[in-house]
Amino acid sequence: MGTPIPQYHFEGVSLVLVESNRDVRGSIRMSLQHEGFGEVRDTHLLERARTWVAEAPPDLLIANADYLDACRLFRGIRHQSVGEDPFVPIIAVSGAGMPPQIRRAIDSGADHILVKPVTIENLLERVLRLVRSRKPFVVTSDYIGPDRRREPRPGPTAPLIDVPNVLRAKATRSADPAELRKAVRQAVVEINHRKMERNAFQIAWLVARVVDGDAAPERAAHLTRLLETAEDLARRLSGTKHDHVSGLCRSLIQVTTKLLQPETTADARDIKVLPHLASAIGAAFPDDGETAAIARDISESVSRLAPK
């Protein structure tokens, strides 16, 4: 088997391969190395791959999507809870081929899905697609990843974010490593900002559902999502120009955690606090000193008002 496109140089591309079947894994690794990939780390342990990605994001991840937590790993990469680079190209491989499994992999942010049996020709074709072009990323309240829209939708849509194509830059030796890192950092800042905005909108929506008095199961689900969203926003705020909102998020996390405790009867004051926090978080993103001061004042007031 010859190299499909001679001008590409894959020896400097770092690749992580996750596959439970030892024979399949070995065959894919050998084929990739034959095609010139020099840095291939392979494992049957998803947690080991998670550790590798967290320590040093690879230039390409090829992973069996049928692992129980594989889609959680993909989502963790995109949302930066695993590793620092949300743009790692992901090729998901599935032996199931069933619509629900495929949909989960797509919704987790994978770039491409391959259904077994996988030939090295099909795999390389997907790799070369990623080398030639990356789809722009979109950020919504629950998704970060390649834009999945086949045609424009009516009405306002989430802005598209250009993805630094590190895989292409390395395969074509066309960029300085320092410039690559700079481009990734800049794109990460934009991803983070878009996600913080989306989190603020999501918090307002969830609080409205809780305050409107949804039935117990729905209310618990909304509170759980509210807590997760507030925690994600607090994590993203750290070290940014919007750091003044962190106190509001901590207050929201404190109140929401109390409301989620099954042995605690919700206090009316807890419920009353939620819209004030959601409103303050939503209004706090304009970057001016007055807004930051108001956010801190509201956070301190909420801390005094919330029952202990």
N, C-alpha and C positions, 0 to 999 in steps of 0.2 A: 504494500500500500504506500503510495507516494504522498508527499505533503501536498494538500489540496491547492494552496496558493503560496508559491515559493517566497514571495516578498514579505511574508509574515514571519516573525521571529518569536517563538513562544518559550524559548529557554529561560527567559527572565520573568515569566508569568507565574505567580503563585496560585496554586489550585488546590482546593480541598474537595475530596471525594468521599461521600458517605453512602455506603451500600451494605445491607445486611448479608447478602449472599456472597460468600468468599470467592467463589469461582467467577461470578459476574464482576465483582469488584476488581479482582486480579486481571481479568480480561480487559476491562475498561482502562485500568491504570497502564497496562503494557501498551495498549493501542495509543493512548495519549502520549506516552513517552516516545513511542515510535514516530509520532507526528511532531516531536520536537519539544514537548512540554518537559521542562527540566525540574520544576519544583512541584511535584505531586505528592500531597500527603493524603493517605486514605485510611479509613477506619470503618468498623461496623458499629461503633458506639456514637450515638448522637451527642451525648454529653461531652465526649472528647472533642468532637467537631465544634461544639458550642464554645469550649474553652479556647480552641485554636482561633476561632473568629473573634472572641473577646480580647485575646492577647494581641493579635495582629490580623486585621481584616484581610482576607485573601483577595486576589484579583478576579477569582471566579469560584463559585460554589456549585457543585453538582451533587444533589442529595436525593435519596429515596424519600418521596413524600408520603409513603405508607407508614413510616414510623409514627407512633402515637403523638409525639410532640414536634414533628418536623415542621408543620405549619406555624407552630408557636415560635420555633427558631427563625423561620423566614420573617415572621411579623416582628420578632425582637430585633432583627437586623435593621429592618426598615424604620422601626420606631426608636432605634438607638438604645434600647435596653440591653442589647448584646452587641458589643463593639462600638466603635466611633464612626464608622462609615456606613450610612444608610443606603449607599448606591452599589454595594457589592452585587455583581451580576449573579442571578440565581437561576439555574436550570433544575427543575423538579422532575423526578422520574417516578412514575407510578405503575405498579403492576395491576392495580384494580381496574383502572380505566372507567370507573363509574362516575356519572355526573356529579354526585355530592363530593367525592374526593377531589375531583378535578376543580370544582368550584372553590373548595376550601383552599387549595393551593394557589389559585388565581387571586382569591380575596386576601391572601396573606402577603401578596406582593411579589410573587415569583415572576421572572421575566418570560420564561418558556416552560411548557409542560411537555414531557415525552412519555408515551405509554409503552410499557414493555411488550414484547422484546425490543430492546434498543440496539440498533446497529451503530458501529462507530461512525459510519457515514452520516447517519441522521444526527448523531450527537455533534459531530464536527460542523455540520451545516448550521446547527443552532449557535454554536460557538462563533462561527464566522458572521452570523447575523449580528451578534452582540458586538463583534469587532467593528463591523461596518457602521452600525448605528444603534444607539440606545434610544428607546422611547422616552419622551419627557415625563417627568414625575408629576403626580398630582397629590395634593394633601386635602383630605376631608376629615370629618369628625372621627371616623373610625378606620381610615385607610391611608397609607403612604406607599406609593409604588408607581410602576409604569401606568401611564394613562391607558385605560381599557376601552375608551370610547371609540367606536368605529366611525362615527360621524358626529358632528356637533349637535348638542342638545339645545332645545329652545330655552331662552331665559338666561340669567346669569350663571356662570360656571366658575369652578375653582381655577385660579391661574395655573398655567403649566410652568414647570421649572426644568430648565436645561440640565442634563446630567453630564458631569465630567466623565468622559470615556477613558478611564485609566487603562482598561484592557486594550483598547485600540492604540493608545499612546505607547504602551509597552511593546505590543506586537509589531508596531511599525517603527519603533525607536524614534518617535517624532516629537517628544516633549522632554523638557528638563524635569527631573524628579521634584525639585523644589517648586517649580511652577505647577506641577500636578497636585502637590499637597496644598498649595495655595488655592487652586481652583476648587478642590474638594471642600476645604474649610469655608470658602465663600458660599458654596452651594448648600452646605450644612446649615449655615446661619440663616439662609432663606427658608430652608425646610423648617427649621426650629421656629422662626417667626410665624410662618403660616400655620404651623400646628398650634402655637400658643393662641393665635386668633381663633382658630377653630375650637380649641378647648374652652375659651371664654364663651363662645356662642353655645357650645354644648352644655356648659354649666348652667347658663340661663334657662335653657330649654328643660333640663332635668329638674331644676329647682321648681319651675312652674308646674311640672307634673306632680311633684311631691306636695307642693302647697295646695294644689287643686283637690287633693284628697283621693287619689287613685286607690283602688282596692289593695288589700294587704300584699298579695304576691307581686303585683306591678310596682307598688311603692317600694318594696324591698329591692326589686331589680333596679329601679331608678336610683335608689340610694347607693347601691353597690357600684353602679356605673358612675354616679356622681363622685364617689370617693376615688375611684380609679382615675377619673379625669382630673380631679383636683391634685392628686399625687403626681400625675404626669406633668401637669402645668407647673407645679412647684419645682419639679426636677429640671424642667427646661428653663425656668426663670433664673436659676442660679448663674451668676456671673454675667448676665445680660444687662442691657440698659433698662430693662423692665423689672429689675430685681426688687424694686419697691413694692411690687405686688405680692411678694412671697409671704408677708405677714397675713395678708387677706386669705391666701391659700391655706396657710397653717390653721387659721381660724375656721375655715370651711371644713378642713379635714377633721378638726377636733369635734365640731358640731355633728358632722355626718357620721363619724365613728360612733358617737353616743347614740344617735338615732337608730343605728344598725344593731345595737346590742339588744338581744331578744328579751333580756330580763328587765330592760328599762322601759318604763312607760314614757312616751314622748311628752316632753313639757311644751306647752304652747309657746313659750319664749324661744325654744330651740327652733321650732318651725318658723316663727316670726323673724328670726335672725337670717334665715337662708336667702330671702330675696334681696336684703340689704347687701349681703356679701356678694351675691351674683351680680347685682347692679354695679357695685364698686369695682369688681374685677373687670367687668366689661368696659367700664369707663376709664380704667387706669392705664390703658395702653398708650394713649397719646403721651409723647415724651416731653413733659414740661414739669417744672418744679412744683407748680401749684397742685397739679393732679397727684403727684407723688406724695405731697404733704397730706392731701385729703385722704388718700388711700391709707396712709399710716394712721391718721386720726380715726378713721372708721374701724380699722383693725383693732386699735386699742379700745375703742368704745365697745366693739363686739365682744372682746375678751372680758370686759367688765360686765356686760349684759348677759352673756351666756351663763346658764346655771352650772354650778360646779358639781 
